[in-house]
Each structure stands twice: as structure tokens, then as C-alpha cells.
Amino acid sequence: MIKYGVFISRPANNDIREIVNHIRLDKPKAATNFKKQILSKIKSLQYFPLRGKKVTDKFYWGSENDYEVFLGEYLIVYRVIEKTVSVNRVLHGRMETKDISLL
């Protein structure tokens, strides 16, 4: 089984931190649980990263190497190049995405 390197970009790290902080306001234990789940889902991309759905033109990010997977209502957007997975954003699924930078 091929193992890909997985990297989380600064914007994706910021997204995760903001989501966790928001959840923590009302539910501290849920925030900790969410962080563990999202990091586990991201780590799982090291095996079978192409299982995600190809990002459609709704994002305007312009790479045919962009994929998305969901964890509940949250969207993990990542790019696969050779043997590397770069997680670029972690967004709420209902968020308007056309004006969000991938990098």
C-alpha cells in the first residue's frame, strides 16, 4: 500500500483553530473531540487520498488535483501532487466558497 505524505497548510491550521474555538464556546468537550476527529480524518488521507470527490468549478481554485472530503458538516479541501497530500482549507459545508483563497 502506497503511503502519501500529508501536510496541513497554515490557512487550514487557522481554519481548524477557529472552528475548535467556536465550538469550545458552548461545548468544550465537543471541541476537543472535533479536533481529534478532524486530525484523524486528515491523517487518513495518507492512504487512498484519491477517494475524495474532485473539486468542482464552484470553488474557482483551478487545479484538477483538488479534492474534497467531508467530516460531518465540515469540508476538507486538499490537493494531491505525486505522493503528497496538502490540506489547504477546512470549511463549513454551508460556507460561500467562491471568494475563499485556497492558499
Phi, psi and omega in degrees: 000130180282135179249125180266150170283140180239127180233141179253121181291164177301313177301321179293319176299318178297319178301312181299314180300315180295318179296313181299316179298322179294314179296321183299334180303321182253329188219084183303318180292323178296325179296315178297317179296317179300315181301316178298317182294316183292320179292325176294317179297318178297314180300325181295345178291347178296337175244128178060053180292341181279004178290340180291166178277137175300137178291133181272179183291354179296342184267337181058030182264346166071024175239131178286356180262009182268137181228166177218144171224153180253149164232102186061236180270002185256139185254126175257118180254128184217162180239136178248121176226121185053244182251030183232135174249123177247112178280118188261325179210154171231112190231155172289137185299337180268359183289141174289120189257348188295336181257010182264132178284139178284329184263000000 
